[in-house]
Amino acid sequence: MAQTKDFSVEEKLSALVKLQKIDSKLDGIQILKGELPIEVSDLEDEIAGLHARQNRIEEEINGIQQFIEGKKAAIKESQDLVKKYEKQSESVKNNREFEAINKEIEMQTLEVKLSEKHIKDATEEIAEKARQLEAAKKAVATKETNLKGKKGELEKIIAETEKEEKHYNKMAAAARAEVEERFLISYDRIRKNYRNGLAVVPVERDSCGGCFNAIPPQKQSEIKQRKKIIVCENCGRILVDDDLNNSIEVK
């Protein structure tokens, strides 16, 4: 919430400097964590995807095995019919019946061969699926080992910085409450524009502390007077004089 009290420009600048220094402390903690949070999240997503792939391959193997069982049953049925027709052929009365029975035997023999071919092809497909499944399992094992290591690193950093991070987060919330809302909006927008998160910078060696663009003497004089909010014409960061910046410490 923006304060209703009318603060002087110097007080507003001091509040912004304080907030920036607190946020920079928090940024430093995030730098310690580095890319670990993103890497952990990415690895977890990859492992979930590999598990889904494993499940899909296992389902496909089960489906192929059921197909093979169906073809085996079809072979047995055809073989039983062949035996039946062969027995019938022993008691045929004419050539017409004999030819009809022989035709049925040939058809069932072809069915057996076709089913055997289907089984052979399906067995080869299962072997390929089994190789894919093994590769997926190995990939999961590798990723899980990697994830365990990354999580361990991250948890160690979190444990070491947790107290400090909570302290600065509490300070940041209090500091934000002291900054006028319109300046807070600008501050947050500027911070998002730069990787180092610097929205409020001092003038150092006659230059902007953010982009190092030269600041004219007249403008430096205005900044030192602390009568108005002045931003760098090159990068848009809020400029403060070095004395004000150094007078504010965050512990």
Secondary structure, DSSP 8 states (H G I E B T S, - for coil): ---SS---HHHHHHHHHHHHHHHHHHHHHHHHHTTHHHHHHHHHHHHHHHHHHHHHHHHHHHHHHHHHHHHHHHHHHHHHHHHHHHHHHTT--SHHHHHHHHHHHHHHHHHHHHHHHHHHHHHHHHHHHHHHHHHHHHHHHHHHHHHHHHHHHHHHHHHHHHHHHHHHHHHHHHHHHTS-HHHHHHHHHHHHHSTT---EEEEETTEETTT--B--HHHHHHHHHTSS-EE-TTT--EEE-HHHHHH----
